Amino acid sequence: MGGAEQVRAPGGQVRLRLPGGVTGGAAFSDCGRYRQALTRDWTPPGAAPRAVLFVGMNPSVASAEYSDPTCHRELLFARDWGFTRYLKGNVLDWRATSPRDIPADADLACSPHNIPALVDMAREAEIAVMAYGRLHPRFRPVVDAVVAAVAGTGKPLKCLGLNQDGSAKH
C-alpha cells in the first residue's frame, strides 16, 4: 500500500490510484460541488471492519476511484494503526484544491448535509482524528459545530498535533 501510481487531474492536481485490494467509495452532492464522505476499505473477507474517521479542512480531487496525497497519507496511517476501513469527512464539504478557493460564506462552504454525514461516519468509527488545519476565523462557528457533533457520538477525538492557534494539524 505504500507507493501509489500518480495521475494528473485537470489543473495539475495529483490523483493517486487506490492501492491493490482497497475498495473506494464517495458521496457527492447532486451538483458535484460538495463531497460529504470518502471511504476506503481493505477489510479481509470474514473479518469485522475496524474504521477510523479523519476530519480534514475541505475535499479536493479524491473520489471513489482516486485519492489525493493527503487522503493517501491518512490511509497509510489508518493501515499502520491496525484499522481496515478509512472514512474521510471535512469541516467544510466544498471541493477546492486550494483553501483560497473556498467561498468566504460559511453557509456556502459547508452544506446542510455535511455535519449529518460526519456524525454517521463517526458512529461507524472507533476514533475520530481531527486534522482540519488552520481555517479562517470566519469558519470558527462551523469548526465548533463539527467538533461538538463528532464528540457527541461519544467516540474519542484525537489529532496529530496542534497548531499555535489550537487548531488540529493537517
C-alpha positions in Angstrom: 0.0 0.0 0.0 3.0 2.3 0.2 3.7 3.8 -3.2 0.8 4.7 -5.4 0.6 5.4 -9.2 0.1 9.1 -9.8 -2.3 10.5 -12.4 -2.6 14.3 -13.1 -6.1 15.7 -12.9 -7.1 18.8 -15.0 -5.3 21.8 -13.4 -2.3 19.7 -12.5 -3.6 18.3 -9.2 -2.2 14.9 -8.2 -4.6 11.9 -8.1 -3.3 8.6 -6.8 -4.7 5.2 -7.9 -6.1 3.2 -5.0 -3.7 0.5 -3.7 -4.4 -3.1 -4.7 -7.1 -4.7 -2.5 -8.6 -1.4 -1.5 -12.2 -0.6 -2.4 -13.2 3.1 -2.6 -16.4 4.9 -2.1 -17.5 8.6 -2.1 -20.7 10.6 -1.5 -21.1 13.8 -3.6 -23.9 16.3 -3.8 -26.1 16.1 -6.9 -24.3 19.1 -8.4 -20.8 17.6 -7.7 -19.7 20.8 -5.9 -19.6 19.1 -2.4 -18.2 15.8 -1.1 -19.6 14.7 2.2 -17.8 11.3 2.5 -14.9 9.3 1.2 -14.3 5.7 2.1 -11.6 3.2 1.7 -11.9 -0.5 2.7 -9.4 -3.3 2.8 -11.1 -5.5 5.4 -10.2 -9.2 4.9 -13.2 -11.4 3.9 -14.9 -12.7 7.1 -13.3 -10.1 9.3 -15.1 -7.4 11.1 -14.1 -3.9 9.8 -12.2 -1.5 12.1 -12.9 2.0 11.0 -11.2 5.3 11.7 -12.6 8.7 10.7 -10.3 11.6 9.6 -11.9 15.1 9.6 -9.9 17.4 7.3 -10.4 21.0 6.1 -12.2 20.5 2.8 -12.3 18.0 0.0 -10.0 18.2 -3.0 -9.8 15.8 -6.0 -10.2 12.5 -4.2 -13.1 10.3 -5.5 -14.2 6.7 -5.2 -11.5 5.7 -7.8 -8.7 8.1 -6.8 -7.0 9.5 -3.7 -5.2 12.8 -3.3 -1.8 12.9 -1.4 -3.5 13.8 1.9 -6.1 11.0 1.8 -3.4 8.5 0.7 -1.2 9.5 3.6 -4.1 9.2 6.1 -5.0 5.8 4.6 -1.4 4.7 5.4 -1.8 5.9 9.0 -5.1 4.0 9.3 -3.5 0.8 8.0 -0.4 1.2 10.2 -2.7 1.7 13.2 -4.5 -1.6 12.6 -7.7 -0.2 11.0 -9.2 -1.8 7.9 -11.6 1.0 6.9 -10.7 4.6 6.3 -13.5 7.2 6.5 -12.9 10.8 5.4 -15.0 13.9 6.0 -14.2 17.6 6.3 -15.2 20.6 8.3 -16.2 22.2 5.0 -17.5 20.0 2.2 -16.9 22.5 -0.6 -14.5 20.9 -3.1 -11.4 23.0 -3.8 -7.8 22.2 -4.3 -6.6 25.4 -2.5 -8.0 26.9 0.7 -8.1 30.3 -1.0 -10.8 28.8 -3.4 -13.2 28.1 -0.5 -16.1 30.5 -0.5 -16.0 33.2 2.2 -19.6 32.5 3.1 -19.6 29.6 5.7 -23.2 28.6 4.7 -21.9 28.1 1.1 -18.6 26.4 2.1 -20.5 23.9 4.4 -23.6 22.3 3.0 -26.5 21.3 5.3 -25.7 17.7 4.5 -22.1 17.8 5.9 -22.4 17.6 9.6 -25.0 14.7 9.5 -22.6 12.8 7.2 -19.8 13.4 9.7 -21.9 12.1 12.5 -22.9 9.0 10.6 -19.2 8.2 9.9 -18.2 8.9 13.5 -20.7 6.4 14.7 -19.1 3.8 12.5 -15.6 4.7 13.5 -13.7 3.6 16.6 -12.0 7.0 16.8 -12.1 10.3 15.0 -8.8 12.0 14.0 -9.3 15.8 13.7 -6.9 17.1 11.0 -8.5 20.3 9.7 -5.6 22.7 10.0 -5.9 26.5 10.2 -9.2 27.8 8.9 -10.0 31.4 8.5 -11.6 32.7 11.8 -15.0 33.3 9.9 -15.3 29.5 9.9 -14.9 29.1 13.7 -18.7 28.5 14.3 -18.6 25.7 11.7 -15.5 24.2 13.3 -17.1 24.3 16.7 -20.3 22.7 15.4 -18.4 19.9 13.7 -16.2 19.2 16.8 -19.3 19.2 19.0 -21.3 16.9 16.7 -18.5 14.4 16.3 -17.7 14.5 20.1 -21.4 14.0 20.7 -21.2 10.5 19.3 -19.0 9.5 22.3 -16.1 8.4 20.1 -12.7 9.5 21.2 -11.3 12.6 19.4 -7.6 12.6 18.5 -5.3 14.7 16.5 -1.8 14.5 15.1 -0.8 17.7 17.0 -2.0 21.3 17.5 -1.1 24.4 15.6 -0.2 27.6 17.5 -3.8 28.8 17.2 -5.1 25.5 18.8 -6.4 24.0 15.6 -5.8 20.3 14.7 -2.8 19.9 12.5 -3.4 18.9 8.9 
